[in-house]
């Protein structure tokens, strides 16, 4: 646990972060604010993915499925009733009259996603290796098919638009800070040590009394809860949710962020999310064409996806453990230096 000096430095750092966020919220334009919010949402998604893929060594590809569940849940609860009746006239009566504030919708989004994780967790988490990865990918496919075909509730491929723009920098980074703190507490708890033992050698951990299914279920359900919250935040940031936004491509991007930063590290998850949000955005101008030093560069469509793929190949070849590996930022180590 932290001593008094470390707690003081942590509180000062937190106050500095809040101050920088306040300055950004006051002086930056909408483009940069949206970029900062997207970066925060990506941190939420990658840190929550770290519960399964990092701490327990369970390779899940179903995170966008939980995002979709959370995004549609929050959308159906926050959209104005008059607008809901117009764009979704065939909703069941109980859902047509359901309406909630944004905080309640966020909680509902995470809860419904966690319930889905709990329901599929027991059969799925008994699998190992690539079988488990394929099973979670199957869940993602099922969610996509359902939200595409249950058009009376989700509007199908058209998606639900006109959501209230409730997501702001305070919601995003308030939840981000809470998630990072929760992750830190979990890592330093008995459950966290059990999860890391499973990651190292699940057979040895089970022989020492670690309940594999119980620990994996905790990681899977907790990660799904925050994935649902992240999906709800994302939907209310761009004010539309559609099935195409929650695809295998999104799962691939989240895994790349986790691997590049360092799978199994909270610090690595944050760094990976930040780096792989900013770099493609900085190079996005190349996708529509630009002029550099008098030379015209034609449009290079899909360059951001190429960057993700190349970055993953380079990291796996040069530093397979990621930028920080399994290491974590330590206030104690920083103070000693």
N, C-alpha and C positions, 0 to 999 in steps of 0.2 A: 504494500500500500504506500501511498505518497506521504512523505513527511510534511511538516508545516511549510518549509521553504518551497518544496515542489508544488504544494497546493497553491501557494501565493503566486508563483510563476505561472501556473496553469490558469489561474483566474485572470492574471494580467494579460496573458496571451488571448484568452477568451474575450476579454474586454476590447483588446486591439482588433480582433476579428469582427466583433459587433460594430465597432467604430468604422472600420473599413467598409463594411456592408452598408452602414448608414450613409456614408459618403457616396458610395456607388449608387445607392438608391436615389440620392438627391441630385447628383450631377451627371450621371451617364444617360445616354439616350436609350431608346427602346431596344435597339439592336444589341448593344452591349449588355443590357440588363437581361435580355432573353438568353444570350450566350452564357452569362453567369448562372442563370437559373437552370439551363440545360446541363451545365457542368455539375451543379449541385445534385440534380436528379440522377445523373450518371453515377455520381459518388454513392448515392443511396442504393442504386441498383447493384453496383459492383461490390460494395461492402456487404450487402445482404446476400449476394451470390457467394461471397467468401465463406458464409456459414457452412454451406454444403461443399462447394468445390475446394475450398481452402482448408477449413478447420477439420472436417471429417474425411476429406479425400473422396467424396461422392461426386462424380462428374455429372452434373445436371445440365440439360439443355432446355428445360421447361420454363425458365424464368419469364420469357415474354408471354407465356400462357397465363401466368399469375398476374402479370402486368395488365393483360387484356381483361381478366376478370375484375380487377380493381378499377380499371378505367371505365368500363361499362357500368359497374355498380354505382360508382360516384356520379357518372353522367346521368343515369336514370333518377338519381335522388336529388340532384341539384338543378336540373333543367326546369325552367318555370312551367307551372301546370298548364297554362294556356298554350304555350309552345309545344309541350309534350302531347297535348290532345290533338294538335294540328299535324305534327310530323309522325306521331305514333298512335293513330286512332284505334288500333286493334289490341292495345295493351290490356292485360287483365285489370279488372276494376281496382283491386287492392294496390297494384303497381302504378296505375294511372293517377291515383290520388296520393301516392307517396311523395313526400318532399322533405328535405332535411337541409340544415345549414352545412357549410363546407367542412367544418371540423368533424361533424357527425358523419358526413359522407366519406371523409378520409378514413375514419375508424371503421365504418362499414365496409369500405373497399378492402382494407387490410384483413378484416375478419373473414369476409367471404373467400378471399384468396387463401387464407390460412385453413379454412374448413375444407376447401378443395384439396390442399396439400395433405391434410390429415386423412381424407378419404382415399386418396391414391397412394399415400405413403406406405401403409402397411404392406400391400402386395408388391409395390415397386422397390422399396428399400431393402427387400430381402434378396434382390438381385445384386450382382457384382460386375464391376468393370464395364465393358462396352454394352453388355446387356442392359444395365441400369441406364446408361446414357441414351440408348435407343428407346427405352420405355418412357423416359421423360420427354424425349422428342415426340413420341407418340401422343403424349398428353398435349403438347403444343399443337400438333396437327388436329387433334380432336377439338380443342378450343377454337381454332381458326374455322373449322368446318361448321361448328355450332353457331358462332357469331355471324357467319356468312349466310347460313340457311334459316335461322330463326328470325326472319325479317320483321315479324310483327313486334318483336321486342328490341332488336338491334338495328333495324333498317337494312340489314344485310350488307352487301358490298358498298352501299352508299354511305354507311356510317352515320353517326349522330353528330350534327354540327350545331353551331350556335350555343355552345356551352358558356356559362358565365366565366369570365377570365379571373377566377379567384386565386390562382397560383401567383405568388409574389416571392420576393427574395427572403422575406421573413419566414414564411411557411416552409420554403425549401430548405433553408439553412438551419432553421430551428429543428426540423426533423433530422437533418444531416448530423447536427451536433449530438442530438439525443441518441441516434443510431450508433455513432462512433463511441459514445460513452458506454452504451449498452454492450457493444462488441468488446470493448476493453474489459469491462467487468466480467463478461462471459469467459473471455480468454483466461482470466486470472481466477476463475472459479473451478470447483471440482468437476463440473460438467464440461468446461472448456478443456481441462487436462484430459478428461476421458475422450473428448472428440479428437484431440491431437494424438492420443494413443491409438485410436482407431485409424487415423490417417497414416501413422507410422507402420502399424502391423495389426490389422483387425483381429486376426486369429490369436495373437499374443495378448491383445487387449481383452478379448473375450475370456481367455484363460485366466486372466487376473481379476475377473468379475465385472468388467464393463459390459453393460447391456447395449449391444450394438443397435438394435432396432430403436430402443428408447432414445439414445443419444442422436442417432440419425434423424429420427422423427422430430426431435426438438430443433435441430439445425434446419431441417427441411421446412418445417412449419413456420419457424421464425423468419427464415429467408423469404418465404412466400408472402408473409404478412407485409413486410416492407417492400416487396416487389409490387404488391397490390397498391400500397400507398404511393409508390413511385409512379405507377401507371396512372393513378388518379391525378397526381400532380402534373404529369406530362399532358394528360388530356385537357386539363383546365388551364394549361399554359398556352397551348396552340388552339384551344377551344373546339376541337373536333377529335373524335375517335373513330377509327375504321379498322377492319380486319388486317389490311395490308401492313399496318404499322407494327403488328406483333407477329413477325415471321421468323424463320430460321436465320435470316440475315441479322436480325436484332440479337438473337442468341449468340451468333458468331461474334458480333461486335463486343458484347459484354464479356465473353470469354477472352477475347483478345486483350481488352483492357485489364482483366484480372491477371493474365499470363505476363503481360509486359510489365506491370507494376511489381508483381511477385505474388503468386497464388499462395494463400495461407497467411498473408500479412495484411493487417488493416492499413498500415502505412502504404504498402504497395498497392492496395486497392485504390486508395485515394490518388496516389501519384499516377497510376495507370489511367484512371478516369479523367484526370485533369489533362494529361499529355495527349491522350487520344481523342479528347474533345477539341482542344485548341489547335493541334497541328493540322488536321483535315480542314478545319474552318479557315485557318490562315492560308491554305492552298486552294480554297474553294474557287477563288477567282480564276484559276487555271481551267476549271471545268467549263466556264463560259467564254474563255478567251481573254487575253490581256496583252498589254504592250510593256515590255521591260527593256530599258535602255535603247529604245528605238526599234527593237525587234518584236514583231507581232507573233504571239503564240496562239495558234488556233485552239478552239475548244477541245478539252480533253475530258470527255464525259466519263464518269465512273472513277475518276482519279482517287477520290477519298477511299473507295473500296480497295483499290490497288494498294494504297498506302497502308491500310489495315493489314492486308495480306503480306506485303513485303516486310512490314515491321514485325509481324509475328514470326516470319521465317528467320529474320536476322536475329531476333531475341532467342529463338529456340536453338539456333546454330551457335551463337556467340555466348549467350548467358541464359541458359534454359531456366534458371531459377528466377529470372526477372530482374528488374532494376535493383530492388532491395532484397530479393530473396524472401527468407522467412523472418528477417529482422524487423523490429518495430522501433519507431521513434521513442526515445527514452528521455524524459525530462531530467532524470538523475544523471544520465551519461552526458547530456548537454551541459548541465550545470558544472560538472567536473571539468569539462573542457574550457 
